[in-house]
């Protein structure tokens, strides 16, 4: 695609994410997206065939950005890795959870987790959007399991951990804690999730 096409499409997605992350998908009308992006309706339909297609593209873009961030954190030897990555796999995992905790208390709509915001809402609203969310969350758990395996191999995590089950359990716990934090409007659930995560991912006793 042409660079200007991609840039404009990304601008429309970013503008919509700012408000959908706060109000949800159904709570935001097309006119509000148009106003936020400062584009006419015709331009919107040039890039997206419908609001549902826009929602699919928005969620997919969110996951693409998310996976790039995971590569930066989890893959020290990748092209996108930070200049001073955490040394062990356990350190990388704990940095991930600390980042999640900070994200959920952030005032920035751009940093809010769309999985937390949209999963329950769109699961019955759009099967296409549901499938993108399903596949994206599964990939997150897969990557978490891979880093847990690395932690077992580098000795920073207990060999008794089951990588797949542990990744699924932790991810589900943090999703639930994020929802409770929204309901309770405090950080208690997130703090408890961090305490449990620290215990589950504690270094082996001989470390």
N, C-alpha and C positions, 0 to 999 in steps of 0.2 A: 504494500500500500504506500501511497505518497506520504512523505513526512508531515505535510500540513493536514492531511486527512487523519492520521494517527493522533496528532497533537490536539486537534479539535475534538475528536472522539474522546480522548482522555480527559480533556477539560470538562466535557459534559458529564462524564462519569464521576469525576472528582467533585463537581458542583452538587450532583445529586447525593453522593455519599455523605456529604456534610449534613444534609437535612434528614436523610433516611436513617442515618445512624442515631438520630435523636427521636424522630417521629415514627419510624417504621415504614414499611413499604406501602401498605394500604393507606396510611395516614398522610401520604404526600401525593398531591395531585400533579398531573402533567404540567399545569400552568406554573406551579411552584418550581418545578425543575427547570422550566424554560426561563423563568425569572432569575433563578440562581445562576444559570449558565449564561444568561443574557443572549439568548438565541431565539429566533422565531420558530413556530411549530414546524414549518416546512424543513428547516435545517435539522430538527430533531429526527424527523422521519427519513431524512437522507441517511442517517447513521443507524437508526433502530426502527424496525418494522412496527413495534408496539411497545407499550410500557412493560409488558412481560419480557420481551426480548431485551429491553433496557435493563431490567432486573437481573436477567441471566448474565448479561455482559458485566454488570456492576459486581456481582458476586464472583465471577470468574476473575475479574481484574483484581479484586480484593485478595483472592487466593494466590494469584501470580505474584503480587507484591509480598504477600506473607511468606511464600516459599523462597523468594529471593532473600528475605530477611533471615529465614532459617538457614539457608546456605551460608550466609555471612557468619552466623553464629556457630553452626554445627560442623562446618567443613573448613578447618583451619588452612587447608592447602588449596582451596578453590580460588578462582579469580576474584571472587567477591568477599573473601575473608577479610576480617579486620586486621589491622597491623599488629595488634597485641591480643590474640585470642586466648581464652581460658586454656590452661594447660591440660587438664584431664576432662574426660567425658562427663564426669559428675559435675565439675565446675560449669561446663557448658549448659547442662540441664538446669542447674540451680539458677544460672543467669537467665535462662528462658523463663522460669517461673517467676523470678523477681520482676522481669519485664512485663509479664502478664499482670501481676499484681499492680504495678505502677500504671499500666494502661487502663485498668478498670477504675482507678481513682482519678485519672486524668480528667481535666475539664475540656480537653480537646475532642470534638466529635470525630475528627479525622482518625484519632487513635483508638476509638471504641471498636470492640470486636463485633463484626457483623454476624458472625455465627451465633453469638449470644442474642443479638437483637432480632434476627430474622428467622431462625430455625423453626420455632413453634408457629410463627405467623404464616410463613410461606409453604410449610409442609403440606397443608391442605388447600392452599391457594393455587399453586403452580407446581406440577410434577417436574417440569424442566428445571425450575429453580431448586426444588428439593433434591434432585439428583446431583446438581452441581455442589450443593452443600454437603450431601452425603459423601461424594467422591473426595471433596476437599478435606473434610474432617478425617476420613479414612487415611488419606495421604499424610496428614499431620501425625496421626497415631503411628503410622508405619515409620516415619522418620524418627519419632521419639523412641520407638522400639530399637531402631538401628543404633542410636546413640547409647541407649541402655546396654546393648550388646557390647559396644565399644568400651563402656565403663567396666563391664565384667572382665573384658579382655585386658584392659590396662590396669586392673586392680583397684580402681577407685570406687567400684560398686560390688556388692556381695554377689557371689556366684550362685546364690540360692534364688535370685530374682528370675522370674519368667519375663523376658523382655516384652512380648506381645501383651500379656495380661496386665503387666505393670503399667505399660504405656496407656492402655485402654482405661484402666482404673483411674490413673492420675488425670487423664484428659477429661473423663466424665466428672470427676470430683471438682475440677476447676471450672467446668461449665456450670455445674450446679452451684458452686460457691459464687460465681459471677451473677447468676440469677438471684440468689438470696441477697447478695449485696445491693442489687437494684431494688429489691422489695423492702429491705430493712433500712436502706440508705445509711449504712455504716460499713466499716471495714472488718467487722468481726469474722464473717464467713471467709473472707480472703486471708485473714491472719491465721485462722484455723487450718485452711487448706495448705498454707505454707508450713505450718508446724507438722502436719501429717506428711507432707511431701519430704520435708527434711528428715523425718524419722524413717520413711520408706527408703529413701535414697542415701541413708547414712553410709559412711565408708565402712569397709570390713573392720572387724574388731582388732585386727593385727596391723591396721594402717596407722 
